[in-house]
């Protein structure tokens, strides 16, 4: 064996050990807090359950290290995967929260009644996990008293048993522009909104209604 090959053969184990030490020096990301709720969704064409998930996370390896969130329902292989570019970041009372796109049934109205596992994974494959289980006795489509909302000429009209909610105005890419507490007959200016939706919480549950998004029609649009 030549001297150069001999030196390379000696050097390779040191490279392998160094790479192993680097890969082991990182730490797993942490799910600091998890909030979720089942929403009853009416998009104007269909009605179905939607799982809304928000997290606070941390990672001592830096904010760019968390890479993937996976939510699995039971042991049947059903899962939803969200890469970091799909997460929605929002500051609430000085704390940074991540929201995920709404999780809906593959078919039908109801989400699976199962134990859900949420897994946060970093670039090196290290994970942190939490579990939760929606109430199997939650309201069904047949037992719900659905509200209805119409926004016409800048006036919100609510029909049904609920008389207040949270109105979210969105731009043409569905990014939130403004969040407004509203009541029946509230005046809404729009401020350049293209879409709007209404969230109504249900008492004594972790859920609520989400109506929309619907197109925001100004007075000029209807003339």
C-alpha positions in Angstrom: 0.0 0.0 0.0 1.3 3.4 -0.9 1.9 6.0 1.8 -1.0 8.2 0.5 -3.4 5.3 0.6 -2.1 4.3 4.1 -2.6 7.8 5.4 -6.1 7.9 3.9 -7.0 4.6 5.5 -5.9 5.9 8.9 -7.8 9.2 8.4 -11.1 7.8 7.4 -12.0 6.4 10.9 -11.4 9.8 12.4 -13.7 11.4 9.8 -16.4 8.9 10.6 -16.1 9.5 14.4 -16.2 13.3 13.8 -19.4 13.0 11.7 -20.9 10.8 14.3 -20.1 13.3 17.1 -21.6 16.1 15.0 -24.8 14.2 14.4 -25.1 13.3 18.1 -24.4 16.8 19.3 -27.9 18.2 18.4 -31.0 17.9 20.5 -34.5 16.9 19.7 -37.1 19.6 19.2 -39.7 20.1 21.9 -43.5 20.5 21.7 -43.9 23.0 24.6 -47.7 23.4 24.3 -50.4 21.9 22.2 -53.9 23.2 21.6 -56.5 21.6 19.4 -60.2 21.5 18.8 -62.8 20.0 16.5 -64.6 22.6 14.4 -67.9 22.0 12.5 -67.2 23.4 9.1 -69.6 24.8 6.5 -67.8 26.1 3.4 -71.0 26.9 1.5 -71.1 23.6 -0.3 -70.2 20.9 2.2 -70.4 20.3 5.9 -67.7 18.3 7.7 -65.5 18.2 10.8 -62.2 20.0 10.8 -59.4 19.4 13.3 -57.6 22.7 14.2 -54.2 22.3 15.8 -51.8 25.0 17.3 -48.4 24.4 18.9 -45.6 26.2 20.7 -42.3 24.5 19.9 -38.6 25.1 20.7 -35.4 23.7 19.4 -32.0 24.6 20.9 -30.4 23.9 17.5 -32.1 26.9 16.0 -35.5 28.0 14.5 -34.6 26.5 11.1 -34.1 23.0 12.5 -37.7 21.8 13.0 -38.8 20.5 9.6 -41.9 18.3 9.7 -45.1 17.8 11.7 -47.0 14.5 11.2 -50.4 13.8 12.7 -51.5 10.1 12.8 -55.0 8.8 13.6 -54.9 5.5 15.4 -53.0 2.5 14.0 -54.7 2.4 10.6 -51.9 4.2 8.7 -54.0 7.4 8.3 -51.7 10.5 8.6 -51.3 14.1 7.6 -47.8 15.6 7.0 -47.0 19.3 7.0 -43.5 20.6 6.2 -42.3 23.8 7.8 -43.3 26.0 4.8 -46.9 25.0 5.5 -46.9 26.2 9.1 -48.6 29.5 10.0 -46.7 31.5 12.6 -48.5 34.0 14.8 -47.5 35.8 18.0 -50.1 35.7 20.8 -49.4 37.6 24.1 -45.7 37.6 23.2 -45.5 33.9 22.5 -44.9 32.4 19.1 -47.5 29.8 18.0 -47.6 27.6 15.0 -50.9 26.8 13.3 -51.4 23.9 10.9 -53.7 23.8 7.9 -57.1 22.3 8.8 -57.3 18.5 9.0 -60.5 17.2 7.4 -61.9 13.7 6.9 -60.9 11.8 3.7 -64.6 11.3 3.1 -67.9 11.9 4.9 -68.6 14.3 7.7 -66.7 12.9 10.7 -63.1 12.6 11.6 -61.8 9.2 12.8 -62.6 8.4 16.5 -59.1 7.4 17.5 -56.0 8.4 19.5 -54.1 11.0 17.6 -50.3 11.3 17.7 -48.6 14.5 16.7 -44.9 14.2 15.9 -42.5 17.1 15.5 -39.4 16.1 13.6 -36.1 18.1 12.9 -33.7 17.9 10.0 -31.8 15.1 11.6 -34.9 13.0 12.2 -35.1 13.6 16.0 -38.7 13.8 17.2 -40.9 14.8 20.1 -44.5 13.5 20.3 -47.8 14.2 22.0 -51.1 12.4 21.9 -54.8 13.5 22.2 -58.2 12.0 21.7 -61.3 13.9 20.5 -64.4 13.2 22.5 -66.1 10.2 20.9 -69.5 11.5 22.2 -69.2 14.9 20.5 -72.1 16.3 18.5 -72.9 14.7 15.2 -74.2 16.5 12.1 -77.8 15.4 12.8 -77.6 16.9 16.4 -76.0 20.2 15.5 -78.0 23.4 15.3 -76.1 25.1 12.5 -75.8 28.8 12.3 -75.9 30.8 9.0 -74.2 34.1 8.2 -74.5 36.6 5.4 -72.3 39.6 4.8 -74.2 42.0 2.5 -73.6 45.7 1.9 -71.1 45.8 4.9 -73.6 44.4 7.4 -73.2 40.9 9.0 -76.4 39.0 9.5 -76.4 36.0 11.7 -79.2 33.4 11.8 -79.7 30.6 14.3 -79.1 30.3 18.0 -75.8 32.2 18.0 -75.5 35.9 18.0 -71.8 36.6 18.1 -68.5 35.3 16.8 -65.1 36.2 15.4 -64.9 37.5 11.9 -61.6 36.9 9.9 -61.0 39.0 6.8 -58.5 37.5 4.3 -56.7 38.6 1.2 -56.7 36.9 -2.2 -54.2 34.2 -1.0 -56.3 33.6 2.2 -53.8 35.3 4.5 -55.5 37.0 7.5 -55.9 40.7 7.3 -58.0 41.5 10.3 -59.8 39.6 13.1 -62.9 41.3 14.5 -65.3 40.4 17.3 -68.8 40.7 15.8 -72.5 40.5 16.7 -75.6 40.2 14.5 -76.0 43.4 12.5 -72.3 44.4 12.9 -70.9 46.8 10.3 -67.8 45.5 8.5 -65.8 47.9 6.3 -63.7 45.2 4.6 -60.4 47.1 4.2 -59.5 45.4 1.0 -60.6 41.9 2.0 -61.3 39.3 -0.7 -62.6 36.5 1.6 -64.2 36.4 5.0 -65.1 33.6 7.4 -66.8 33.4 10.8 -65.8 31.4 13.9 -68.3 30.7 16.6 -67.3 28.9 19.8 -69.5 26.4 21.5 -69.9 26.6 25.3 -68.8 23.6 27.4 -66.8 22.1 24.5 -63.4 22.6 22.9 -65.0 23.0 19.5 -67.1 25.4 17.5 -68.3 26.4 14.0 -66.2 27.7 11.2 -68.3 29.2 8.4 -66.6 30.1 5.1 -64.4 31.3 3.6 -66.9 33.2 1.4 -66.1 35.9 -1.1 -66.3 39.5 0.3 -68.7 41.4 -1.9 -68.6 45.2 -1.6 -71.5 47.5 -2.4 -69.9 48.1 -5.8 -69.7 44.4 -6.5 -73.5 44.0 -6.1 -74.5 47.0 -8.2 
